[in-house]
Amino acid sequence: MKVVVVDNYEAMSAEAAKLVEEKVRENQEAVLGLATGSTPIGLYKNLIEGNKTRGISYKDVKAVNLDEYLGLSQDHSQSYHTFMKENLFSQIDIKPENTYIPNGIPASAEEECTDYEAVITKVGPVNLQILGIGTNGHIGFNEPGTPGDSITHVVELTKSTRESNGPNFETEAEVPTHAISMGIQTILKGEEIILLASGESKAEAIKMLLTKKVTEDNPASFLWTHDNVTLIVDKDAYQLVK
């Protein structure tokens, strides 16, 4: 794992955007694995700027997202379909038919997991996977205890994850309890992975990750089994590392 320590969130976002744009320049038909949440928003702003001013085109790029809440329709304000549309897809030249996100209200959640895994296999391999890290070490929605050989699956969200996502919803009762997420094995099939971490709240997770101990208790630790991972971390998130 290559570790790049930068000053702040803005520097982290810019550094990540540079790597994504390099990948798209190298391969105009690249498959990008994308994440949601507050961490990648700055990255996506940089990618939008690059599309508008640096001549970076996504018209032949495909994008597969890590996860989606179960129980939220595509047009729900807090769905990851809405998040991706508002924060990236509607502002770059990617084709809607080349963007893939799990269905949050499937007839069968188990069948949706099987179908989405098949989509990733058909579209992939993912050339560059973007990840954030949860305060409990989760990647995607793979919570502590998730096996390293897991593929796309239904996840019961932990209390800490639901609390972290709570401010996005009007009431605690509205926060989804389950999600569909790429599994750890699915994530590790990506050819290259970028892990982003910013802020004091992620410091303990980064400290645990950099002990290099691979364990189901810390899902992000499985990234140590991959041979092409770059961690871009700001000083606040890196502060507990000795």
C-alpha positions in Angstrom: 0.0 0.0 0.0 1.3 3.4 -1.0 0.5 6.1 1.6 0.2 9.7 0.4 -0.2 12.2 3.3 -1.6 15.6 2.3 -2.4 18.8 4.2 -6.2 18.8 4.0 -9.4 17.6 2.4 -9.0 19.8 -0.7 -5.5 18.4 -1.3 -6.8 14.9 -0.9 -9.5 15.5 -3.4 -7.2 17.1 -5.9 -4.6 14.3 -5.6 -7.3 11.6 -6.1 -8.7 13.5 -9.2 -5.3 13.6 -10.7 -5.1 9.8 -10.5 -8.6 9.3 -11.9 -7.9 11.6 -14.8 -4.6 9.9 -15.6 -6.5 6.6 -15.7 -9.1 8.0 -18.1 -6.5 9.5 -20.3 -4.7 6.2 -20.5 -8.0 4.3 -21.2 -10.9 6.2 -22.6 -13.1 3.2 -21.9 -12.0 2.8 -18.3 -14.3 1.2 -15.8 -14.4 3.3 -12.6 -15.7 2.0 -9.3 -17.3 4.9 -7.4 -18.2 5.6 -3.8 -20.7 7.9 -2.1 -20.7 9.9 1.2 -19.0 13.1 2.1 -15.5 11.9 1.4 -15.6 11.8 -2.5 -17.6 14.9 -3.0 -14.4 17.0 -3.4 -13.0 14.5 -5.8 -16.2 14.6 -7.9 -16.1 18.5 -8.0 -12.5 18.2 -9.4 -13.6 15.7 -12.0 -16.5 18.0 -13.1 -14.0 20.8 -13.4 -11.6 18.6 -15.4 -14.5 17.6 -17.8 -15.3 21.2 -18.3 -11.9 22.8 -18.5 -9.2 20.1 -19.0 -10.7 18.2 -21.8 -11.3 15.0 -19.8 -14.2 13.1 -21.4 -16.2 10.3 -19.8 -18.4 9.6 -22.8 -17.0 6.0 -23.1 -16.3 5.4 -19.4 -18.4 3.0 -17.4 -19.1 3.5 -13.7 -20.2 0.9 -11.1 -21.1 2.1 -7.7 -20.3 0.3 -4.5 -23.7 0.2 -2.8 -27.2 1.4 -2.3 -29.6 1.6 0.6 -32.3 -1.0 0.6 -35.8 0.5 0.7 -35.0 3.8 -1.1 -36.3 4.4 -4.6 -33.9 5.8 -7.2 -35.6 9.2 -7.0 -35.5 9.4 -3.1 -33.5 12.4 -2.0 -31.1 10.3 0.0 -30.6 7.4 -2.5 -27.2 6.9 -4.0 -28.8 7.1 -7.4 -29.7 10.7 -6.5 -26.4 11.4 -4.9 -24.4 10.3 -8.0 -26.7 12.2 -10.3 -26.4 15.4 -8.4 -22.8 15.2 -7.5 -21.3 13.9 -10.7 -23.2 12.2 -13.4 -25.5 15.1 -14.4 -22.5 17.4 -14.7 -20.1 15.3 -16.9 -20.5 13.7 -20.3 -20.9 10.1 -19.0 -23.8 8.2 -20.7 -26.6 7.2 -18.2 -26.7 3.7 -19.7 -23.0 3.4 -18.7 -23.7 4.0 -15.0 -24.6 1.1 -12.7 -26.0 1.3 -9.1 -27.8 -1.5 -7.2 -31.6 -1.2 -7.2 -32.8 -0.2 -3.7 -36.3 -1.6 -4.1 -35.8 -4.9 -5.9 -38.4 -7.6 -6.0 -35.8 -9.9 -4.4 -32.8 -8.4 -2.6 -30.9 -11.7 -3.0 -31.6 -11.8 -6.7 -30.5 -8.2 -7.0 -27.2 -9.0 -5.4 -26.6 -11.9 -7.8 -27.6 -9.7 -10.8 -25.4 -6.8 -9.7 -22.4 -9.1 -9.2 -23.0 -10.4 -12.8 -23.1 -6.8 -14.0 -19.8 -6.0 -12.4 -18.3 -9.1 -14.0 -19.7 -8.3 -17.4 -18.7 -4.6 -17.4 -15.4 -5.1 -15.6 -12.9 -5.6 -14.5 -13.0 -2.3 -12.6 -9.8 -0.5 -13.6 -9.8 2.0 -10.7 -11.9 1.6 -7.6 -12.5 4.6 -5.3 -13.2 3.9 -1.6 -13.8 5.8 1.6 -13.4 4.3 5.0 -15.9 4.3 7.8 -15.1 5.1 11.4 -15.4 1.4 12.2 -13.2 0.4 9.2 -15.9 -0.4 6.8 -15.4 -0.2 3.1 -18.5 0.0 0.9 -21.1 -1.1 3.5 -19.0 -4.1 4.5 -19.2 -3.9 8.3 -16.9 -5.5 10.8 -17.3 -9.3 10.6 -17.7 -9.4 6.8 -15.7 -12.3 5.4 -12.9 -11.4 3.0 -14.4 -13.7 0.3 -17.7 -11.9 0.3 -19.3 -10.9 -3.0 -22.2 -8.5 -3.5 -24.6 -9.0 -0.6 -27.2 -7.6 1.7 -25.7 -5.9 4.7 -27.4 -5.0 8.0 -26.0 -1.6 8.9 -24.4 -1.2 12.3 -25.6 1.3 14.9 -22.5 3.5 14.3 -23.0 3.5 10.5 -26.7 4.5 10.9 -25.7 7.2 13.4 -23.1 8.5 10.9 -25.7 8.6 8.2 -28.5 9.9 10.4 -28.0 13.7 9.8 -29.0 13.1 6.1 -32.5 12.0 7.1 -35.3 13.9 8.9 -35.8 11.3 11.6 -33.9 8.4 13.0 -36.7 6.0 11.9 -36.1 7.0 8.3 -32.4 5.9 8.3 -32.2 2.6 6.3 -31.3 -0.5 8.3 -29.9 -2.5 5.4 -28.1 -1.9 2.1 -26.8 -3.8 -0.9 -23.0 -3.6 -1.2 -20.2 -5.0 -3.2 -18.4 -7.6 -1.1 -14.8 -7.4 -0.1 -13.8 -10.0 -2.7 -15.7 -8.0 -5.4 -13.8 -4.8 -4.4 -10.5 -6.5 -4.4 -11.0 -7.6 -8.0 -10.4 -4.0 -9.0 -7.1 -3.6 -10.8 -6.2 -0.4 -8.8 -7.7 0.9 -5.6 -7.6 4.4 -4.1 -8.7 4.8 -0.5 -9.5 8.3 0.7 -9.5 9.4 4.3 -10.0 12.9 5.7 -10.7 14.4 9.1 -10.1 13.6 12.8 -13.1 11.3 12.9 -11.2 8.8 10.6 -8.0 8.9 12.6 -8.6 5.8 14.7 -9.6 3.8 11.5 -6.4 4.9 9.8 -4.3 4.0 12.8 -5.9 0.5 12.9 -5.5 0.1 9.1 -1.8 0.9 9.2 -1.0 -1.7 11.8 -1.2 -4.0 8.7 -3.2 -6.6 10.7 -5.6 -8.3 8.4 -8.8 -9.2 10.2 -12.6 -9.4 9.6 -12.9 -7.0 12.5 -11.5 -4.3 10.3 -12.8 -4.8 6.8 -10.4 -2.2 5.3 -7.5 -4.3 6.4 -8.2 -6.7 3.5 -6.7 -4.0 1.3 -3.3 -5.2 2.4 -3.9 -8.4 0.3 -4.1 -6.3 -2.9 -0.9 -5.3 -4.7 -2.0 -1.9 -6.0 -3.6 0.3 -3.4 -3.0 4.0 -2.7 -4.1 5.6 0.5 -4.6 9.3 0.2 -5.0 10.7 3.7 -4.9 14.2 5.2 -3.0 15.2 8.3 -6.1 15.2 10.5 -6.9 11.5 9.7 -3.2 10.6 9.9 -2.5 12.2 13.3 -2.6 9.0 15.4 -0.1 7.1 13.2 3.3 6.9 14.9 
